[in-house]
Amino acid sequence: MSSETGPVDPARLRAVLDGPWARVRDAHREHLDERFLPVYGETGDQARERISRLLGELPVELGIGGGFPKEYGGDADVGASIVAIEMLAQVDLSLMVKAGVQWGLFGGAVAALGTRRHHDAYLRDIIAGRIFGCFAMTETGHGSDVQQLRTTCVYDPRTQTFDLHTPHEAARKDYIGNAARDGRMAVVFAQLIVDGRRHGVHAWLVPIRDERGAPMPGVTIGDAGPKAGLLGVDNGRLSFDHVSVPRDMLLDRYAQVAADGTYTSPIENDSRRFFTMLGTLVRGRVSVGGAASAATKAALTIAVRYGDIRRQFGAPDADREVLLNDYLAHQRKLLPALATTYALTFAQAELVTALSEVQGGDGPVDEHRQRELESRAAGLKAAQTWHATRTIQMCREACGGAGYLAENRLPSLKADTDVFTTFEGDNTVLLQLVAKGLLTGHRDEFGSLDGWGRASFVADQVRDMVLERTAARALIERLVSAVPGRDEEVAVTDRGWQLTVFEDRERHRLDGAVRRLRNGAATKKDRPFDIFNDVQDHVLAVAAAHVDRVTLEAFVAGIDATADPAVRALLSRVCDLYALSVIEADKGWLLEHGRLTPARAKAITAVVNGLLKELRPHLRTLVDGFAIPDAWLHCAVLREEPDRQEAMAAHDATAR
């Protein structure tokens, strides 16, 4: 593609990016009007009241309730529900999180962990918003280490009830969305104890407020207090003082307790059962990653459009100041971030499709594919949320003082997405889970970190890596196999060479982690914690390289599936920029390990700068392809855009 070939129609680019759930995206663009937009300068109480009201006005049929079974008012379309979350994120992130708690976490847990009696009794009211609920997992003293939760639920066969109890302050349920104001019920995760024996973490459906909104007997509800963002979400705290829970309120899809206390489960191992339960809830993690990318697109759209109207300083041979977007330094900020956003968009689309295939059918779930799905969701969620945090801050700076004003949306995008790096799993922990999946071939129960602490884990389970391709396996393999053996014979824009670098970097880091773990097992077998802790940095680098490779392959597959020649050519150059930006950012490691020569490292920087100039004329097209309605951007400086351009033109004419 050359910048002289003429413009690319943003509508055709939009058709590619919207993907298989375009109808859901279009429905949201059409029906979510100005009343759903954020209100700047609200108090916390005002924001909560507004978001609670809007939640009841949200057209659930647009897709947010699509993941539920058809017989209860859903559409049995998991992908549609996740895409709906992405669209809500571009309107108001508080509304998105509130909806995600209600229909994703709370309703999703009832649907995934409960059985027909729970579905018949509650799903219709949950979908319709007649029962607001909470997802009460995290505790003050246990965030990521969910398997060690301290809340207990003890069964008493004499009364056929469970005794739900918070034994101490650290076992209090914390940061719980919908708890402080609106929640009437909660899915509560606790340690199941029957006849003195622990059976691991299970979930119960527990009323927490009565019809008047007062706490139920034994339930203490507190407010989590002021937060950095998401003012419209009523995060709260829950404690239970020997609350009696009927036996049939155990969400018992994976484990049952009979009237006499007999415990049965189709999954005998407590740890494996727990992570199977968590696996059914993976769509929450997929939704958070998608929402982070959606917010990033809004920030980039604002920054790019601002850079096309804001001028700074004048060239010596020109009679007018230069647009921000014409400066190489500004392009260095915006375009690589935009290219990464495109890459993550294709990776997210592939992930949502995989989720729909794995969890969307009526038959048994393929266990290996489920673990792969969980690993992919963990890694992409980390990449997307960290990218959002960095990029939204960059966009704020790229807009100067205007970017600091609430009326220009960027401050709220920054504040509201900041928690996403620890929401639905701390990113550092998630990358460790990705690495463990790679090291074990997803054979172990996914999610448990206890395996890192056993020397036998290192000796018996770590294996050499076998790359598992994402989409378009044959295409990727053909491109890689076509690369000549000598780097100097290959252009850095050769797709096969780029794929090879990403693949080789991942393989080398994984092999290094394997060696280090095995050496640790040989020399520190009596100190199992140290075996893993001493290579933790290397393990995280393995996971990051894996996510980069998966993302690039998804981008390549997406381009291959694009029929429009002009769009395909544009996307190909954006993909070049993504791949080479990642390589350039890591060229220290690549040089250190002999994967790049100094001459080639310099050539990459030159090619990146050339790509920036080539893509500059298409900068506005690339953000217009996101198809975010102007009203949704909710940005004052962009509403002034026509007036500003007219005033500048008049000024320039006067100066001449």
HUUR-V641815 format. One record per helix or strand of 2 or more residues. SS is the DSSP state (hx for helix, st for strand). FROM is the first residue (numbers start at 0). TO is the last residue. If there is no record, write none. Layout:
ss=SS from=FROM to=TO
ss=SS from=FROM to=TO
This chain:
ss=hx from=2 to=4
ss=hx from=9 to=30
ss=hx from=33 to=35
ss=hx from=43 to=56
ss=hx from=59 to=61
ss=hx from=69 to=71
ss=hx from=77 to=90
ss=hx from=92 to=112
ss=hx from=115 to=126
ss=st from=132 to=135
ss=hx from=145 to=147
ss=st from=151 to=155
ss=st from=160 to=164
ss=hx from=168 to=170
ss=st from=172 to=175
ss=st from=184 to=193
ss=st from=196 to=206
ss=st from=218 to=222
ss=st from=235 to=239
ss=st from=242 to=245
ss=hx from=246 to=248
ss=st from=255 to=256
ss=st from=262 to=263
ss=hx from=269 to=278
ss=hx from=282 to=306
ss=st from=310 to=313
ss=st from=320 to=322
ss=hx from=323 to=325
ss=hx from=327 to=358
ss=hx from=366 to=397
ss=hx from=399 to=403
ss=hx from=405 to=407
ss=hx from=409 to=420
ss=hx from=426 to=439
ss=hx from=449 to=452
ss=hx from=454 to=460
ss=hx from=472 to=480
ss=hx from=486 to=488
ss=hx from=494 to=522
ss=hx from=527 to=532
ss=hx from=535 to=559
ss=hx from=564 to=584
ss=hx from=586 to=591
ss=hx from=597 to=615
ss=hx from=618 to=623
ss=hx from=629 to=632
ss=hx from=635 to=638
ss=hx from=640 to=654
